[in-house]
Amino acid sequence: MNSCRRFLGLALAVVLALGNTIAMAAPVVDLNALTLDELIEKAKLDGEVHSVGMPDNWANWGETWQELTATYGITHTDVDMSSAEELAIFESEKANATKDIGDVGQSFGPVAVAQGLAASYKTSYWDSIPDWAKDTDGNWIIAYYGTMSMMVNADLVEKVPQSFEDILNGAYKVTVGDVTKANQARNAVLAAALAYGGSESNIQPGLDFFRKLAEQGRLDLGELSPARLAKGEIAVAFLWDYNALTYRDAILEANPAANLVINIPSEASIQSGYTTIINAYSKHIYAAALAREYILSDEGQINLAKGYAHPVRDVELPADVQAKLLDSAQYENARLLSDSEGWDKTSETLGDLWQEEVIAYAK
C-alpha cells in the first residue's frame, strides 16, 4: 500500500510538473507564415502595443509610434528601462505578459533567444538587412546603431576633451551611467578599452581607465539623465551619439545659451546596435510584429535617423536629415562590434568587475 501511494504521489508530481511546464511555455505563433496584409489585419484586431525601453526621446521613437497609430489605429504605451530590466520583466511575467516588444542592446539579443523570450519575425525587409545585424531565424534584428560619444558642458571644463587621453589630463568629473545594467554604459567601458589596446574579449584597459578616474575622485556616480545634463550638473557624459545629439537639441531649445559640445573620442570608439525583441509571451504579438515591420521600413529607418541614429538598412536619407548628423570625419576611428561572442562573455561578468575594480576605488 505504501509503495502504491509513493507511486501515485510520484505520478501526481510528474503530472503537476508537466502541467506547470506546459502552462509556462510560450505560445507558438508562426508570424513568418503570414502575408503582410494578414499581419496588418491581425495587428489592427490587437489594437494596442506596449513597449519597454523605447521612449519618445530615444532615437526618435516618438515619431514612429505616432505614425503607427495614425496609419493602423494601434495605440501605444512605453515604460523606459535598461536592456537587462527589459528581459527581466519578460521573464518574470511570462504568461501574464503586460509588455509586447522591447529595444535592447546588441549583446542582449542572443540572451533573449537563449531564455526563450524572443518571437521570430523576419519582416519583409529581410534581404536588405546585413547578415551581422540579424539572427538567422529572425528572433532579433538590429534596427539601428550608434557610436559612443562624449557630451561636454563646455562651461564646466577648462578644455573640451576630444579623446580619452584628454579626459585623463583634465580635472572635472565624468558620468558614465550604470555599467551593471545599461548597455550604453557598458559600451563606454568597451570604447575606452579599444582606445588603450583592448577588445571585446579584453575589457581590462577600459576598467583601468575608469579606475584612474575613480581614484582621483572624478567619477560621478549619479544618474546620467537629461534632467541633470540640462541643470548643468554633468561636465562630461558618455552617451551614444544619437542620445547626446537629441539631448543637446532639447537643452538648447529650453536654454539657447547652453554651451554643449559632442565629440567622438579620437583614439577609438565602438559602434553597436539595438535590436527589437518581440516578447514570445506577448498578448498583442501581431501588433508587436507590425511595429518591427514598420521600424525596418524606409519610413521607420528615416525616423531613427531623424533621432540621430544610424539606420541599419541602406536607405536614402533626406538632405535635411543627413545635414543634422555629426561630421563623418569624427567617425574615422570608430568601428562596429566585431567579436560578438567575446563581448557576450565579457558582458556576463562586466557588472561584477565594474563593482570590484572601479566602484570600490571611488572617492
ChimeraX attribute file (.defattr): number of C-alpha atoms within 10 A of each C-alpha:
attribute: neighborCount
match mode: 1-to-1
recipient: residues
	/A:1	6
	/A:2	7
	/A:3	8
	/A:4	9
	/A:5	10
	/A:6	11
	/A:7	12
	/A:8	12
	/A:9	12
	/A:10	12
	/A:11	12
	/A:12	12
	/A:13	12
	/A:14	12
	/A:15	12
	/A:16	12
	/A:17	12
	/A:18	12
	/A:19	12
	/A:20	11
	/A:21	11
	/A:22	11
	/A:23	12
	/A:24	14
	/A:25	15
	/A:26	18
	/A:27	14
	/A:28	9
	/A:29	14
	/A:30	10
	/A:31	19
	/A:32	16
	/A:33	10
	/A:34	13
	/A:35	12
	/A:36	15
	/A:37	9
	/A:38	12
	/A:39	20
	/A:40	18
	/A:41	16
	/A:42	17
	/A:43	23
	/A:44	18
	/A:45	14
	/A:46	17
	/A:47	17
	/A:48	21
	/A:49	28
	/A:50	20
	/A:51	24
	/A:52	24
	/A:53	20
	/A:54	24
	/A:55	18
	/A:56	17
	/A:57	15
	/A:58	19
	/A:59	27
	/A:60	23
	/A:61	19
	/A:62	17
	/A:63	17
	/A:64	21
	/A:65	24
	/A:66	15
	/A:67	16
	/A:68	21
	/A:69	17
	/A:70	11
	/A:71	9
	/A:72	16
	/A:73	15
	/A:74	21
	/A:75	17
	/A:76	15
	/A:77	14
	/A:78	18
	/A:79	13
	/A:80	16
	/A:81	19
	/A:82	20
	/A:83	23
	/A:84	17
	/A:85	16
	/A:86	24
	/A:87	24
	/A:88	14
	/A:89	15
	/A:90	29
	/A:91	18
	/A:92	10
	/A:93	13
	/A:94	20
	/A:95	17
	/A:96	12
	/A:97	17
	/A:98	18
	/A:99	26
	/A:100	25
	/A:101	31
	/A:102	27
	/A:103	26
	/A:104	28
	/A:105	21
	/A:106	26
	/A:107	23
	/A:108	22
	/A:109	26
	/A:110	17
	/A:111	15
	/A:112	25
	/A:113	17
	/A:114	10
	/A:115	11
	/A:116	17
	/A:117	23
	/A:118	27
	/A:119	28
	/A:120	22
	/A:121	26
	/A:122	23
	/A:123	23
	/A:124	14
	/A:125	13
	/A:126	16
	/A:127	10
	/A:128	12
	/A:129	18
	/A:130	13
	/A:131	11
	/A:132	13
	/A:133	20
	/A:134	19
	/A:135	16
	/A:136	12
	/A:137	12
	/A:138	16
	/A:139	24
	/A:140	29
	/A:141	30
	/A:142	26
	/A:143	25
	/A:144	24
	/A:145	24
	/A:146	22
	/A:147	27
	/A:148	30
	/A:149	29
	/A:150	29
	/A:151	28
	/A:152	26
	/A:153	21
	/A:154	17
	/A:155	13
	/A:156	17
	/A:157	15
	/A:158	10
	/A:159	14
	/A:160	22
	/A:161	24
	/A:162	19
	/A:163	19
	/A:164	21
	/A:165	16
	/A:166	14
	/A:167	20
	/A:168	16
	/A:169	10
	/A:170	17
	/A:171	15
	/A:172	19
	/A:173	21
	/A:174	23
	/A:175	23
	/A:176	24
	/A:177	22
	/A:178	18
	/A:179	20
	/A:180	18
	/A:181	17
	/A:182	19
	/A:183	22
	/A:184	24
	/A:185	22
	/A:186	23
	/A:187	28
	/A:188	26
	/A:189	27
	/A:190	28
	/A:191	30
	/A:192	29
	/A:193	26
	/A:194	23
	/A:195	24
	/A:196	18
	/A:197	13
	/A:198	16
	/A:199	23
	/A:200	23
	/A:201	17
	/A:202	16
	/A:203	24
	/A:204	21
	/A:205	20
	/A:206	24
	/A:207	20
	/A:208	17
	/A:209	20
	/A:210	26
	/A:211	22
	/A:212	16
	/A:213	23
	/A:214	22
	/A:215	15
	/A:216	16
	/A:217	16
	/A:218	20
	/A:219	22
	/A:220	22
	/A:221	15
	/A:222	13
	/A:223	14
	/A:224	19
	/A:225	14
	/A:226	18
	/A:227	13
	/A:228	12
	/A:229	22
	/A:230	18
	/A:231	10
	/A:232	14
	/A:233	17
	/A:234	24
	/A:235	21
	/A:236	26
	/A:237	24
	/A:238	26
	/A:239	26
	/A:240	26
	/A:241	27
	/A:242	26
	/A:243	25
	/A:244	25
	/A:245	24
	/A:246	19
	/A:247	22
	/A:248	21
	/A:249	14
	/A:250	14
	/A:251	20
	/A:252	14
	/A:253	11
	/A:254	10
	/A:255	11
	/A:256	10
	/A:257	9
	/A:258	17
	/A:259	15
	/A:260	22
	/A:261	17
	/A:262	23
	/A:263	21
	/A:264	28
	/A:265	27
	/A:266	20
	/A:267	17
	/A:268	22
	/A:269	29
	/A:270	29
	/A:271	20
	/A:272	23
	/A:273	22
	/A:274	24
	/A:275	23
	/A:276	27
	/A:277	33
	/A:278	30
	/A:279	31
	/A:280	27
	/A:281	28
	/A:282	26
	/A:283	20
	/A:284	24
	/A:285	25
	/A:286	28
	/A:287	31
	/A:288	28
	/A:289	28
	/A:290	25
	/A:291	24
	/A:292	23
	/A:293	20
	/A:294	20
	/A:295	24
	/A:296	27
	/A:297	18
	/A:298	16
	/A:299	15
	/A:300	24
	/A:301	25
	/A:302	25
	/A:303	23
	/A:304	26
	/A:305	22
	/A:306	24
	/A:307	25
	/A:308	27
	/A:309	27
	/A:310	23
	/A:311	24
	/A:312	20
	/A:313	21
	/A:314	12
	/A:315	13
	/A:316	10
	/A:317	17
	/A:318	11
	/A:319	8
	/A:320	9
	/A:321	14
	/A:322	15
	/A:323	10
	/A:324	13
	/A:325	17
	/A:326	16
	/A:327	11
	/A:328	7
	/A:329	9
	/A:330	14
	/A:331	20
	/A:332	14
	/A:333	14
	/A:334	20
	/A:335	15
	/A:336	14
	/A:337	19
	/A:338	14
	/A:339	11
	/A:340	15
	/A:341	13
	/A:342	13
	/A:343	21
	/A:344	19
	/A:345	13
	/A:346	20
	/A:347	23
	/A:348	12
	/A:349	11
	/A:350	22
	/A:351	16
	/A:352	14
	/A:353	19
	/A:354	20
	/A:355	14
	/A:356	13
	/A:357	17
	/A:358	20
	/A:359	17
	/A:360	13
	/A:361	17
	/A:362	19
	/A:363	12
